[in-house]
Amino acid sequence: MKGKMKAQIFYGPGDVRYEDIDIPEIGNDEALVKIKSALTCGSDLKTYKRGHPAMIKKASVFGHEWAGDIVEIGSEVDNFKVGDRIVAVNSVPCYKCYYCKLERYSLCENLIYNNGAYAEYIKIPGNILKKNTYRIPDKIDYREAALLEPLACVVHGIEESNIKTDDMVVINGAGPIGLMFIALAKLKGALVISVDLSGERLGYAREFGADYIVNAAKAGDQVQAVKNLTEGGRGVDVAVDATGIPGVWEMTILMGRKGAVINLFGGCEPDTSINIDTGLLHYSELTIKGVYHHTPYYVKKAFDLITSGQIDTVKFITADMPLEKLVSALELMGQQKGIKYNITT
């Protein structure tokens, strides 16, 4: 399909422009999709504010949470057809590198990210089309399906947290990712404490099932406020950071009981660091881990959660906004207003 399309182009931090560009041309194993829903994401907000290492060239279309209709397929594509309602995630492992052979697919050395959701059309590379693309059931709306990529990442994070029934879990941060952690931790049968600076976001946390909330703007000692909610003041069984702020990482570690699992999920700015009390780490036998990205296994689990209705996906969408208003939507996210915005073309 030749012609022009509208797109939001990232030129650098704080510089995003609404422009006309060429519709992507597809190869024999690829597909072209008309975007029906593209969701705002904390990663896209970070890209808008401070750039992204995967977007070093200028004039890059960004955005990676989307769903839409196939309008063109390559001659070698036999698993999809024009007209299919589909959702795809933003990468796929190579299955050949050192880490893939270890089955650590989120650490694949050859991950190539497929950005470009903030536009009228997006091209799906052949490897993603084969391994990480799904047809959307008729009962599922495009914007619900578009939650697949972030939910897959959080499913990965939840599984790595080893949450058991009746565990006390703290989630630091009640943005979109934190709220997904709350919803999935509740499915595991956990008691959940949500911590955030925003009263509005803590209200959302309640809606998604948080049993306790701690307003970090009012609590004073956030660590002690969380520990006071646990049996004997010992601390939580599982502590999760969903903020990507080094200082909150440090507090997250301190919120755990002896033997706790500490999941430092939120990605921080490059070249930042944290301090850890070596005695606490050693004598409390803490398990501290980072969790990154998704794998095809977690993508499938997330897709099943969406299509089975186990996650109330509609509650994640605050409002619809047209493509030309993308920057306004990202600014609202930066002001911690709303959860996710559905960008329409």
C-alpha positions as a Python dict, from the first residue, in 0.01 Angstrom:
ca = {
    (1, 'M'): (0, 0, 0),
    (2, 'K'): (160, 322, -112),
    (3, 'G'): (75, 666, 17),
    (4, 'K'): (110, 889, 319),
    (5, 'M'): (-7, 850, 678),
    (6, 'K'): (-27, 1065, 988),
    (7, 'A'): (221, 983, 1262),
    (8, 'Q'): (374, 1123, 1579),
    (9, 'I'): (749, 1147, 1523),
    (10, 'F'): (1003, 1150, 1806),
    (11, 'Y'): (1299, 1377, 1728),
    (12, 'G'): (1445, 1401, 2077),
    (13, 'P'): (1347, 1464, 2440),
    (14, 'G'): (1046, 1695, 2447),
    (15, 'D'): (1035, 1713, 2067),
    (16, 'V'): (748, 1513, 1916),
    (17, 'R'): (585, 1629, 1594),
    (18, 'Y'): (261, 1532, 1420),
    (19, 'E'): (359, 1480, 1057),
    (20, 'D'): (284, 1307, 728),
    (21, 'I'): (521, 1020, 646),
    (22, 'D'): (523, 729, 403),
    (23, 'I'): (313, 425, 486),
    (24, 'P'): (559, 140, 562),
    (25, 'E'): (631, -104, 281),
    (26, 'I'): (615, -469, 380),
    (27, 'G'): (829, -767, 285),
    (28, 'N'): (715, -1113, 178),
    (29, 'D'): (684, -1241, 537),
    (30, 'E'): (535, -924, 688),
    (31, 'A'): (197, -761, 739),
    (32, 'L'): (66, -405, 737),
    (33, 'V'): (-189, -315, 1003),
    (34, 'K'): (-430, -25, 1033),
    (35, 'I'): (-402, 89, 1395),
    (36, 'K'): (-737, 93, 1574),
    (37, 'S'): (-603, 148, 1926),
    (38, 'A'): (-266, 262, 2059),
    (39, 'L'): (-223, 298, 2434),
    (40, 'T'): (0, 540, 2620),
    (41, 'C'): (270, 380, 2832),
    (42, 'G'): (512, 487, 3105),
    (43, 'S'): (800, 386, 2877),
    (44, 'D'): (669, 618, 2607),
    (45, 'L'): (643, 896, 2863),
    (46, 'K'): (1008, 835, 2958),
    (47, 'T'): (1101, 840, 2589),
    (48, 'Y'): (918, 1169, 2540),
    (49, 'K'): (1081, 1325, 2847),
    (50, 'R'): (1439, 1194, 2828),
    (51, 'G'): (1487, 984, 2513),
    (52, 'H'): (1541, 613, 2473),
    (53, 'P'): (1857, 413, 2387),
    (54, 'A'): (1667, 211, 2126),
    (55, 'M'): (1566, 530, 1944),
    (56, 'I'): (1898, 690, 1860),
    (57, 'K'): (1806, 796, 1508),
    (58, 'K'): (1596, 1101, 1439),
    (59, 'A'): (1246, 1099, 1296),
    (60, 'S'): (1138, 779, 1472),
    (61, 'V'): (776, 678, 1508),
    (62, 'F'): (724, 550, 1863),
    (63, 'G'): (459, 373, 2069),
    (64, 'H'): (436, -4, 2111),
    (65, 'E'): (101, -99, 2266),
    (66, 'W'): (-154, -141, 1989),
    (67, 'A'): (-420, -347, 1816),
    (68, 'G'): (-569, -320, 1470),
    (69, 'D'): (-675, -474, 1139),
    (70, 'I'): (-449, -638, 882),
    (71, 'V'): (-483, -451, 552),
    (72, 'E'): (-198, -611, 356),
    (73, 'I'): (8, -929, 382),
    (74, 'G'): (323, -1053, 215),
    (75, 'S'): (320, -1342, -29),
    (76, 'E'): (476, -1582, 223),
    (77, 'V'): (229, -1516, 507),
    (78, 'D'): (-6, -1810, 553),
    (79, 'N'): (-119, -1783, 917),
    (80, 'F'): (-309, -1453, 886),
    (81, 'K'): (-526, -1287, 623),
    (82, 'V'): (-639, -939, 530),
    (83, 'G'): (-921, -831, 760),
    (84, 'D'): (-800, -1018, 1067),
    (85, 'R'): (-831, -824, 1392),
    (86, 'I'): (-493, -875, 1558),
    (87, 'V'): (-267, -770, 1841),
    (88, 'A'): (111, -812, 1849),
    (89, 'V'): (380, -734, 2102),
    (90, 'N'): (693, -535, 2031),
    (91, 'S'): (966, -800, 2002),
    (92, 'V'): (1040, -1170, 1974),
    (93, 'P'): (1347, -1369, 2082),
    (94, 'C'): (1578, -1520, 1822),
    (95, 'Y'): (1583, -1867, 1987),
    (96, 'K'): (1947, -1906, 1878),
    (97, 'C'): (2169, -1689, 2099),
    (98, 'Y'): (2339, -1785, 2426),
    (99, 'Y'): (2053, -1665, 2647),
    (100, 'C'): (1782, -1815, 2430),
    (101, 'K'): (1958, -2151, 2459),
    (102, 'L'): (1934, -2104, 2836),
    (103, 'E'): (1562, -2030, 2784),
    (104, 'R'): (1610, -1678, 2924),
    (105, 'Y'): (1423, -1530, 2631),
    (106, 'S'): (1373, -1183, 2780),
    (107, 'L'): (1754, -1150, 2776),
    (108, 'C'): (1788, -1243, 2408),
    (109, 'E'): (2096, -1081, 2256),
    (110, 'N'): (1914, -1012, 1931),
    (111, 'L'): (1592, -846, 2046),
    (112, 'I'): (1482, -583, 1797),
    (113, 'Y'): (1193, -366, 1910),
    (114, 'N'): (907, -288, 1676),
    (115, 'N'): (794, 65, 1760),
    (116, 'G'): (553, 275, 1560),
    (117, 'A'): (208, 252, 1717),
    (118, 'Y'): (145, 626, 1722),
    (119, 'A'): (57, 631, 1355),
    (120, 'E'): (-220, 526, 1121),
    (121, 'Y'): (-37, 211, 1010),
    (122, 'I'): (233, -18, 1147),
    (123, 'K'): (438, -295, 988),
    (124, 'I'): (474, -629, 1169),
    (125, 'P'): (808, -803, 1102),
    (126, 'G'): (785, -1167, 1000),
    (127, 'N'): (937, -1310, 1319),
    (128, 'I'): (686, -1125, 1540),
    (129, 'L'): (401, -1219, 1307),
    (130, 'K'): (489, -1588, 1348),
    (131, 'K'): (555, -1602, 1723),
    (132, 'N'): (398, -1307, 1908),
    (133, 'T'): (82, -1208, 1721),
    (134, 'Y'): (-276, -1314, 1805),
    (135, 'R'): (-620, -1284, 1651),
    (136, 'I'): (-855, -1084, 1871),
    (137, 'P'): (-1183, -1258, 1959),
    (138, 'D'): (-1494, -1067, 1854),
    (139, 'K'): (-1594, -1014, 2219),
    (140, 'I'): (-1272, -820, 2293),
    (141, 'D'): (-1238, -454, 2203),
    (142, 'Y'): (-922, -328, 2032),
    (143, 'R'): (-821, -115, 2330),
    (144, 'E'): (-855, -411, 2566),
    (145, 'A'): (-637, -624, 2340),
    (146, 'A'): (-379, -344, 2318),
    (147, 'L'): (-298, -405, 2686),
    (148, 'L'): (-124, -730, 2586),
    (149, 'E'): (238, -609, 2589),
    (150, 'P'): (248, -437, 2931),
    (151, 'L'): (37, -712, 3086),
    (152, 'A'): (279, -975, 2953),
    (153, 'C'): (566, -790, 3123),
    (154, 'V'): (376, -782, 3453),
    (155, 'V'): (280, -1150, 3426),
    (156, 'H'): (654, -1216, 3396),
    (157, 'G'): (712, -1001, 3706),
    (158, 'I'): (439, -1173, 3905),
    (159, 'E'): (567, -1521, 3822),
    (160, 'E'): (921, -1424, 3925),
    (161, 'S'): (787, -1289, 4258),
    (162, 'N'): (675, -1634, 4374),
    (163, 'I'): (359, -1502, 4544),
    (164, 'K'): (163, -1753, 4750),
    (165, 'T'): (-194, -1742, 4881),
    (166, 'D'): (-227, -1505, 5180),
    (167, 'D'): (116, -1352, 5124),
    (168, 'M'): (143, -985, 5216),
    (169, 'V'): (266, -797, 4910),
    (170, 'V'): (358, -430, 4877),
    (171, 'I'): (348, -259, 4537),
    (172, 'N'): (535, 71, 4530),
    (173, 'G'): (381, 285, 4258),
    (174, 'A'): (18, 288, 4146),
    (175, 'G'): (68, 384, 3784),
    (176, 'P'): (-49, 150, 3505),
    (177, 'I'): (217, -113, 3579),
    (178, 'G'): (162, -95, 3955),
    (179, 'L'): (-212, -137, 3906),
    (180, 'M'): (-153, -443, 3689),
    (181, 'F'): (66, -586, 3965),
    (182, 'I'): (-216, -527, 4214),
    (183, 'A'): (-473, -702, 3993),
    (184, 'L'): (-248, -1003, 3930),
    (185, 'A'): (-132, -1029, 4293),
    (186, 'K'): (-498, -1043, 4397),
    (187, 'L'): (-551, -1330, 4150),
    (188, 'K'): (-270, -1509, 4336),
    (189, 'G'): (-466, -1469, 4659),
    (190, 'A'): (-235, -1209, 4817),
    (191, 'L'): (-311, -924, 5055),
    (192, 'V'): (-186, -611, 4878),
    (193, 'I'): (-50, -283, 5009),
    (194, 'S'): (-34, -3, 4751),
    (195, 'V'): (202, 290, 4805),
    (196, 'D'): (196, 607, 4596),
    (197, 'L'): (224, 986, 4625),
    (198, 'S'): (-99, 1047, 4434),
    (199, 'G'): (-435, 1030, 4604),
    (200, 'E'): (-601, 981, 4265),
    (201, 'R'): (-382, 682, 4186),
    (202, 'L'): (-437, 532, 4529),
    (203, 'G'): (-807, 555, 4455),
    (204, 'Y'): (-747, 348, 4142),
    (205, 'A'): (-545, 104, 4353),
    (206, 'R'): (-850, 49, 4573),
    (207, 'E'): (-1062, -17, 4264),
    (208, 'F'): (-814, -280, 4146),
    (209, 'G'): (-827, -460, 4479),
    (210, 'A'): (-560, -315, 4708),
    (211, 'D'): (-639, -411, 5068),
    (212, 'Y'): (-437, -128, 5220),
    (213, 'I'): (-308, 201, 5086),
    (214, 'V'): (-20, 416, 5207),
    (215, 'N'): (-10, 775, 5086),
    (216, 'A'): (364, 839, 5058),
    (217, 'A'): (304, 1214, 5062),
    (218, 'K'): (153, 1191, 5411),
    (219, 'A'): (303, 880, 5567),
    (220, 'G'): (636, 1022, 5674),
    (221, 'D'): (838, 701, 5710),
    (222, 'Q'): (695, 494, 5424),
    (223, 'V'): (892, 184, 5518),
    (224, 'Q'): (762, 184, 5874),
    (225, 'A'): (409, 261, 5756),
    (226, 'V'): (417, -54, 5542),
    (227, 'K'): (576, -268, 5814),
    (228, 'N'): (310, -154, 6062),
    (229, 'L'): (51, -327, 5842),
    (230, 'T'): (228, -663, 5865),
    (231, 'E'): (219, -925, 6139),
    (232, 'G'): (455, -829, 6419),
    (233, 'G'): (584, -540, 6208),
    (234, 'R'): (823, -785, 6038),
    (235, 'G'): (768, -664, 5682),
    (236, 'V'): (605, -805, 5371),
    (237, 'D'): (659, -1143, 5207),
    (238, 'V'): (704, -984, 4864),
    (239, 'A'): (798, -624, 4782),
    (240, 'V'): (771, -484, 4430),
    (241, 'D'): (896, -157, 4288),
    (242, 'A'): (691, -25, 3996),
    (243, 'T'): (832, 329, 3996),
    (244, 'G'): (1183, 308, 3849),
    (245, 'I'): (1314, 553, 4109),
    (246, 'P'): (1641, 451, 4282),
    (247, 'G'): (1533, 589, 4621),
    (248, 'V'): (1212, 387, 4604),
    (249, 'W'): (1415, 79, 4512),
    (250, 'E'): (1601, 126, 4838),
    (251, 'M'): (1280, 161, 5037),
    (252, 'T'): (1132, -143, 4864),
    (253, 'I'): (1423, -355, 4988),
    (254, 'L'): (1370, -232, 5344),
    (255, 'M'): (999, -322, 5340),
    (256, 'G'): (1062, -696, 5319),
    (257, 'R'): (1070, -941, 5608),
    (258, 'K'): (1355, -1187, 5652),
    (259, 'G'): (1358, -1422, 5355),
    (260, 'A'): (1144, -1188, 5145),
    (261, 'V'): (1145, -1165, 4767),
    (262, 'I'): (1227, -813, 4645),
    (263, 'N'): (1128, -749, 4283),
    (264, 'L'): (1289, -433, 4144),
    (265, 'F'): (1072, -416, 3834),
    (266, 'G'): (1065, -45, 3751),
    (267, 'G'): (1347, 57, 3517),
    (268, 'C'): (1558, 349, 3643),
    (269, 'E'): (1745, 614, 3448),
    (270, 'P'): (2079, 498, 3303),
    (271, 'D'): (2390, 521, 3522),
    (272, 'T'): (2199, 540, 3851),
    (273, 'S'): (2278, 325, 4154),
    (274, 'I'): (2142, 226, 4495),
    (275, 'N'): (2288, 149, 4837),
    (276, 'I'): (2219, -183, 5009),
    (277, 'D'): (2299, -272, 5369),
    (278, 'T'): (2516, -580, 5321),
    (279, 'G'): (2428, -709, 5667),
    (280, 'L'): (2056, -687, 5589),
    (281, 'L'): (2100, -864, 5258),
    (282, 'H'): (2312, -1143, 5409),
    (283, 'Y'): (2155, -1208, 5748),
    (284, 'S'): (1796, -1164, 5630),
    (285, 'E'): (1855, -1395, 5333),
    (286, 'L'): (1675, -1162, 5096),
    (287, 'T'): (1616, -1256, 4736),
    (288, 'I'): (1659, -940, 4529),
    (289, 'K'): (1593, -959, 4157),
    (290, 'G'): (1533, -747, 3855),
    (291, 'V'): (1271, -854, 3601),
    (292, 'Y'): (1266, -723, 3247),
    (293, 'H'): (1039, -744, 2945),
    (294, 'H'): (832, -1044, 2837),
    (295, 'T'): (870, -1378, 2660),
    (296, 'P'): (633, -1562, 2424),
    (297, 'Y'): (524, -1778, 2718),
    (298, 'Y'): (416, -1475, 2922),
    (299, 'V'): (258, -1311, 2618),
    (300, 'K'): (34, -1616, 2576),
    (301, 'K'): (-56, -1613, 2947),
    (302, 'A'): (-141, -1243, 2927),
    (303, 'F'): (-353, -1299, 2615),
    (304, 'D'): (-546, -1570, 2796),
    (305, 'L'): (-603, -1340, 3095),
    (306, 'I'): (-748, -1072, 2866),
    (307, 'T'): (-967, -1300, 2657),
    (308, 'S'): (-1098, -1494, 2958),
    (309, 'G'): (-1204, -1174, 3136),
    (310, 'Q'): (-997, -1247, 3448),
    (311, 'I'): (-858, -893, 3428),
    (312, 'D'): (-1099, -600, 3410),
    (313, 'T'): (-919, -444, 3116),
    (314, 'V'): (-1167, -161, 3056),
    (315, 'K'): (-1077, -2, 3390),
    (316, 'F'): (-723, 68, 3266),
    (317, 'I'): (-846, 305, 2994),
    (318, 'T'): (-913, 656, 3125),
    (319, 'A'): (-1020, 821, 2800),
    (320, 'D'): (-996, 817, 2421),
    (321, 'M'): (-783, 1087, 2256),
    (322, 'P'): (-709, 1145, 1887),
    (323, 'L'): (-360, 1085, 1748),
    (324, 'E'): (-292, 1457, 1712),
    (325, 'K'): (-339, 1498, 2090),
    (326, 'L'): (-75, 1237, 2186),
    (327, 'V'): (155, 1486, 2359),
    (328, 'S'): (-136, 1612, 2569),
    (329, 'A'): (-209, 1252, 2673),
    (330, 'L'): (155, 1194, 2769),
    (331, 'E'): (159, 1519, 2966),
    (332, 'L'): (-151, 1405, 3158),
    (333, 'M'): (30, 1081, 3242),
    (334, 'G'): (329, 1283, 3358),
    (335, 'Q'): (99, 1473, 3591),
    (336, 'Q'): (-28, 1137, 3725),
    (337, 'K'): (-377, 1205, 3590),
    (338, 'G'): (-558, 897, 3471),
    (339, 'I'): (-416, 554, 3396),
    (340, 'K'): (-383, 493, 3023),
    (341, 'Y'): (-513, 691, 2726),
    (342, 'N'): (-643, 523, 2413),
    (343, 'I'): (-500, 698, 2109),
    (344, 'T'): (-727, 668, 1806),
    (345, 'T'): (-661, 735, 1438),
}
